[in-house]
Amino acid sequence: MVIVKLFAQVRELAGSSEIQLELPDDARAADIAPAIAARFPLVARVMPSARIAINRAFADPDTPIRAGDEVAVIPPVSGG
């Protein structure tokens, strides 16, 4: 199980700033978006443009997720 921190629009659409996800032992960063979208259908439209961070660094899709990692979903920020 991993704890995933949600920010901005993703947090608002999911109704929580933090969720727990059950992922396989060989999970990668690319597995986060579909797992969240399946659990929170309203978030699905935001996930393609969101970035995944692992341990406070943006992750490549093939970056492995290990127990104890800090995982975050960060949607794009707009404004001036």
N, C-alpha and C positions, 0 to 999 in steps of 0.2 A: 504494500500500500504506500502511496505517496501523497503528501499534502501539497496542494497546488494553490498558490496565491493568485487571486484574480484582481485586475485593476481596471479602472475607468469603466467603459461601456460594457465590457465582459462581466465585471462585478455587478453592475446594475441589472443586466439581463438575466444573470444567474441568481440574483437575489442573495448573494453571499460574497464575502471577500476571500473566503478560503474553502476549499472542498477537498475531500479525500477520494482518490481514485485507486481502484484495483487494477494493476497492470501486470503483464507477464514479467518474469525475471529478465528477459532479454529486451525489455522495452527501450525504445529510442524516443528522442524528442518529437519525431514525426507522429508518434502514437498518441500524443497528448490531445491535439486538436480534435481528431475524430472521437476520442473517448468523451471529451467534454460536450461536443456537439450532439452525441447520442443521448447524453443524460439531460442536456438543456437545449432543446430544439431551437429556442429563440436565439441562442448564442451562435448557432451554426453559420449564420450569414456574416458574422464578424470574424470568425476563426481563420478564413483564408488570408486575411491581411494582418493577423496578429503575429507577434513574435513570441517564441518560447525562450525563456532564460533558465539556465540551470546554474545554481550557485553564483548568481548575480552576474552572469555573462551570457550574452545571446548565444544560443546553441544552433549548430547545424542540424538538419533533420536526422542525421545518423548518429548524433551524440547519444551515448548510452545514459540511461537514468538508473542510478543505484540507490539503494536504501539509504535514507538520511540526506539525500540531495534536496536542496531548496529549489523548487520548481515554480516559475511564475509565468503567467500569460499576460502579455502587454500588447494591447491594441494600438493601432497608429494614433498619434496625437495630432490634432489640427488646431489651428488658431493663429493668432498673430501677435 
